[in-house]
Amino acid sequence: QVQLVESGGGLVQVGDSLKLSCAISGRIFSSYTMGWFRRAPGKEREFVAGITWSGGSELYADSVKGRFTISRDNAKNAVYLQMNNLEPEDTAVYYCAAVSLSGPIPKVDRLYGFWGQGTQVTVHS
């Protein structure tokens, strides 16, 4: 069993930055791929970014490419999402997710077996 706890959300202005953190505990496998997803009001949950646990490969949604950066600290069992130049469209609940697999980073949320409770990010114009 894997437990994920997100933190770092908040209320910011357009153009501001935030860094989300995801603390991982429980049974940790080196092949875990980590992802960040978000759900905006009235919309379905969507993929934001992903990173392989051991290889360090990254993948981003087109909407955040160049503004968001995913990273991980294996020693601290943590994954981060640095969000720069935030836009009102980034307002959403952000979720950290984990899947035990190797290979391409999945964008489909149903493939991830473990989820955090989410952290709210609100960007005011």
C-alpha positions in Angstrom: 0.0 0.0 0.0 1.2 3.5 -0.9 0.0 6.7 0.7 0.3 10.1 -1.0 -0.1 13.4 0.6 -0.1 16.7 -1.4 0.7 20.1 0.0 1.5 23.6 -1.3 -1.7 24.7 -2.9 -3.1 28.2 -2.3 -4.5 31.4 -3.6 -2.3 33.3 -6.0 -2.5 36.0 -8.6 -1.9 35.6 -12.4 1.8 35.3 -13.1 2.7 34.0 -9.7 4.4 30.7 -8.9 3.6 27.8 -6.6 5.4 24.6 -5.8 3.3 21.6 -4.9 4.8 18.7 -3.0 3.7 15.1 -2.8 5.0 13.0 0.1 5.0 9.3 -0.5 5.0 6.6 2.2 4.3 2.9 2.5 5.5 0.3 0.2 7.9 2.0 -2.3 8.9 0.3 -5.5 11.7 1.6 -7.7 9.6 1.2 -10.8 6.8 3.6 -9.6 5.8 6.3 -12.1 4.4 9.4 -10.5 1.9 11.8 -12.0 0.2 15.1 -11.3 -3.4 15.5 -12.4 -5.9 18.2 -11.9 -9.7 18.7 -11.9 -11.1 22.1 -12.6 -14.7 23.0 -11.6 -17.1 21.4 -14.0 -14.4 19.5 -15.9 -13.0 16.0 -15.9 -9.7 15.2 -14.2 -6.8 15.7 -16.6 -3.1 14.8 -16.8 -0.7 17.6 -16.0 2.8 16.0 -15.7 4.5 12.7 -15.0 7.9 11.4 -14.1 9.5 8.0 -14.0 10.8 7.1 -10.5 14.2 5.8 -11.5 14.8 7.0 -15.1 13.8 10.6 -14.6 11.9 10.8 -17.9 9.2 13.5 -17.8 6.0 14.2 -19.7 3.8 17.3 -19.7 0.4 18.3 -21.0 0.6 20.8 -23.8 -1.2 23.4 -21.6 1.5 23.5 -19.0 4.6 22.8 -21.1 7.2 25.4 -20.5 5.5 26.7 -17.3 5.4 23.6 -15.1 8.3 21.4 -14.0 7.9 18.0 -12.3 10.8 16.6 -10.3 11.4 14.0 -7.7 13.7 13.4 -4.7 14.1 9.7 -4.2 15.9 10.1 -0.9 13.0 12.0 0.5 10.3 9.9 -1.3 8.8 13.0 -2.7 7.6 14.4 -6.0 7.2 18.1 -6.8 5.4 20.3 -9.3 6.9 23.7 -9.8 4.2 25.9 -11.4 5.3 29.2 -12.9 3.4 32.0 -14.7 0.1 30.7 -13.4 -3.1 31.5 -15.3 -6.7 31.5 -14.2 -7.2 28.3 -16.3 -4.8 26.5 -13.9 -7.3 26.8 -11.1 -8.1 23.3 -10.0 -7.7 20.7 -7.4 -4.3 19.1 -8.0 -3.7 15.4 -7.3 -0.6 13.3 -7.0 -0.8 9.7 -8.3 1.4 6.7 -8.5 1.5 3.6 -10.7 3.8 0.7 -10.4 5.1 0.2 -13.9 8.0 0.8 -16.2 7.9 2.2 -19.7 6.0 5.2 -21.1 4.4 7.5 -18.6 0.6 7.0 -18.8 -1.7 10.0 -19.2 -4.8 8.0 -18.4 -5.9 8.5 -14.8 -7.5 5.1 -14.4 -4.1 3.4 -14.9 -2.9 5.0 -11.6 -3.6 2.9 -8.6 -2.8 5.3 -5.8 -4.0 8.9 -5.2 -3.6 11.7 -2.8 -6.5 13.7 -1.4 -5.7 16.7 -3.5 -4.7 20.3 -2.9 -6.5 23.4 -4.2 -4.8 25.9 -6.4 -6.8 29.1 -7.2 -5.4 31.7 -9.6 -7.1 35.1 -9.5 -6.9 37.5 -12.4 
